[in-house]
Amino acid sequence: MKRRDFCNASLIGSAALSLPLNHLMFTTSAAATPSTADVPATKLSGQSTIIERAALEELGASLRGTVILPGHPDYDSARRIWNAMIDKRPAMVVRCAGAADVAKAVTFARERELVLAVRGGGHSFPGHSTCDGGMVIDLSPMRTVRVDLQNRSATAAGGAWGRDVDTEAQHYGLATTMGQISDTGIAGLTLGGGFGWLSRRFGLACDNLLTIRATCSG
């Protein structure tokens, strides 16, 4: 599978890492709050478009998470990423609550040909976890980690950080290859390879990937 295809599949599903000591599931989700007006946005082609208030209200009613729009008190904090040099203004930030939410958010963006970015830990140095004028699918609420002691594996939601995996794994005296910074999102880290403190013995995080469970966006 090509890396680009792998990345696209993981946007709306879940993944498992064949790590020496854990198994990761990337789960995504989203939901929306109604806007007070139509929202200007940008298509993949670079053309401008308008997202109707009624469409945003319909999206919001169908999801469990939250869509944060420009003008909302939380908008500036919601669009902020780790690298403060990157200052982009998405048309909406969709905070995820489950895989079904993500599938609906991706469908919404695809049907309108919107620019789309996915944020796990928001640690992408060049700013790939945000965009101008498009939709940001924010996985930050999705940080659940479950450890299977018998199989020495872990299942983690797509918004989990390295520290979330480490905390649960170390409770059982286990560890696995993650990054070197605790607040890095495991999804982007793994897709990019994932070099950590245990890499010399166990390889990269991506070398330990077990499975990916994708959820169709319709």
C-alpha positions in Angstrom: 0.0 0.0 0.0 1.3 3.4 -0.9 1.9 5.8 2.1 -0.6 8.3 0.7 -3.3 5.6 0.5 -2.4 4.5 4.0 -2.8 8.1 5.3 -6.2 8.5 3.6 -7.5 5.3 5.0 -6.5 6.2 8.5 -8.3 9.5 8.4 -11.7 7.9 8.9 -10.8 4.7 10.7 -8.5 3.1 13.1 -5.1 1.5 13.1 -3.1 -1.1 15.0 0.5 -1.1 15.6 2.5 -4.4 15.8 4.5 -2.9 18.6 6.6 -5.0 20.9 4.2 -4.1 23.6 1.1 -2.6 22.2 -1.6 -2.3 19.5 -2.9 1.0 18.3 -6.3 1.8 17.0 -6.7 5.1 15.3 -10.3 6.3 15.8 -11.7 9.6 14.6 -14.9 11.6 15.2 -16.6 15.0 14.9 -19.7 17.1 15.5 -20.9 20.6 14.9 -22.5 23.7 16.5 -24.9 25.7 14.4 -23.4 28.9 12.8 -25.2 32.2 12.8 -24.4 32.8 9.1 -23.1 31.2 6.0 -19.4 30.4 6.1 -16.9 31.2 3.3 -14.6 28.3 2.6 -12.0 27.1 0.0 -12.2 24.1 -2.3 -9.3 21.8 -3.2 -9.1 23.6 -6.5 -8.4 26.9 -4.7 -11.8 28.3 -5.7 -13.9 30.0 -3.1 -17.2 28.6 -1.9 -19.9 29.2 0.7 -21.1 26.6 3.3 -24.8 27.3 4.0 -25.9 27.7 7.6 -28.6 25.1 7.1 -26.0 22.5 6.0 -23.9 23.3 9.1 -26.9 23.0 11.3 -27.7 19.6 9.8 -24.2 18.4 10.2 -24.2 19.6 13.8 -27.4 17.8 14.6 -26.0 14.5 13.3 -22.8 14.5 15.3 -21.7 14.1 18.9 -18.7 16.3 18.8 -18.4 20.1 18.2 -17.8 22.2 15.2 -16.1 25.5 16.0 -16.5 28.3 13.5 -14.8 31.7 13.1 -16.2 34.2 15.6 -16.7 31.6 18.3 -14.8 32.4 21.6 -12.9 29.1 21.3 -11.9 29.5 17.6 -8.4 30.9 18.1 -7.5 28.2 20.6 -9.1 25.5 18.5 -7.1 26.4 15.4 -3.8 26.8 17.2 -1.1 24.1 16.6 2.2 23.3 18.3 4.3 25.4 15.8 3.2 28.9 16.5 4.8 30.1 13.3 1.9 28.5 11.4 -1.1 30.8 11.6 -3.9 29.4 9.4 -7.6 30.1 9.6 -9.8 27.1 8.7 -13.4 27.6 7.9 -14.3 25.1 10.6 -12.7 22.9 13.2 -14.6 19.7 13.8 -13.8 18.2 17.2 -14.3 14.5 17.1 -16.2 12.3 19.5 -16.3 8.9 17.6 -15.6 7.2 14.3 -19.1 7.8 13.0 -18.6 11.5 13.5 -15.4 11.5 11.5 -17.0 9.6 8.7 -19.8 12.2 8.5 -17.3 15.0 8.6 -15.2 13.5 5.8 -18.3 13.0 3.8 -19.4 16.6 4.3 -16.0 17.9 3.2 -15.8 15.5 0.2 -19.2 16.4 -1.1 -18.2 20.1 -1.1 -14.7 19.4 -2.3 -13.3 21.3 0.7 -9.6 21.5 1.7 -9.2 19.0 4.6 -6.6 18.6 7.3 -6.5 16.1 10.2 -5.0 17.0 13.6 -4.0 14.4 16.1 -1.5 15.9 18.5 -1.1 19.0 16.3 2.6 18.5 16.4 3.3 18.7 12.6 6.2 21.1 12.3 5.3 22.3 8.8 1.6 22.7 9.7 0.0 19.8 7.9 -2.5 19.5 10.8 -4.3 22.7 9.8 -5.4 24.6 6.7 -6.7 27.9 5.4 -10.4 28.0 4.4 -11.0 24.3 4.8 -12.1 21.8 7.5 -9.8 20.6 10.3 -10.9 17.3 11.8 -9.6 17.5 15.4 -9.0 14.2 17.1 -7.8 15.7 20.3 -10.8 14.4 22.4 -10.0 10.8 21.2 -7.3 9.8 23.6 -8.5 6.5 25.0 -5.9 3.7 25.4 -6.6 0.1 26.4 -3.8 -2.4 27.1 -4.2 -6.1 26.4 -1.8 -7.6 28.9 -2.2 -11.2 27.5 -1.3 -10.2 24.0 1.1 -7.4 25.1 -0.7 -4.9 22.9 -2.6 -1.7 23.2 -5.5 -0.1 21.4 -5.5 3.6 21.2 -7.8 6.2 19.7 -6.3 8.4 16.9 -6.0 11.5 19.1 -3.9 9.8 21.7 -0.4 11.2 22.6 2.7 9.3 23.2 2.3 9.9 27.0 -1.2 8.4 26.9 0.2 5.1 25.5 3.2 5.2 27.8 1.1 5.8 30.9 -1.2 2.9 30.3 1.6 0.5 29.1 3.9 1.3 32.1 1.1 0.5 34.5 1.7 -3.2 33.4 5.4 -2.8 33.2 5.3 -2.6 29.4 6.6 -0.1 26.8 6.8 0.3 23.1 8.4 2.4 20.4 6.8 5.9 20.3 8.4 9.2 19.8 10.8 11.2 22.0 8.3 13.9 23.0 5.4 13.0 25.2 2.8 15.4 23.6 3.3 14.1 20.1 0.2 12.5 18.5 0.7 8.8 17.9 -1.2 8.8 14.6 0.9 11.3 12.7 4.0 9.9 14.5 3.4 6.4 13.2 2.4 7.5 9.7 5.7 9.4 9.5 7.8 6.5 10.8 8.1 7.1 14.5 11.6 7.1 15.9 11.7 6.8 19.7 13.9 5.8 22.7 13.3 2.1 22.0 13.9 2.2 18.2 17.4 0.7 18.2 16.0 -2.5 19.7 12.4 -2.6 18.4 12.5 -0.5 15.2 10.2 2.4 14.3 6.6 2.8 15.4 5.4 2.0 11.9 7.5 -1.2 11.9 5.3 -2.4 14.8 1.9 -1.6 13.2 -0.4 -4.6 13.6 -3.6 -3.5 11.9 -5.7 -0.5 10.7 -9.4 -0.6 11.0 -11.0 1.9 8.6 -14.5 3.3 8.7 -16.2 4.1 5.4 -17.3 7.7 5.0 -20.1 6.7 2.7 
